[in-house]
Amino acid sequence: MRIGLMSIGLSLLIIFIIMINTGNVGEE
């Protein structure tokens, strides 16, 4: 019943990880 919240959480988590990876690549 909380699949919606899990989907939103996973989406935010993936976006957050991508932002961190992009920032690390930009610094190097």
C-alpha positions, 0 to 999 in steps of 0.5 A: 500500500506504500508502493507510491512512497517507496517509488518517490523515495527511490526516485529521489535517491537515484537523482541524488546519487546522479547529482553527486556522481556528476559533481564528483566528475565535474570536480575531477 
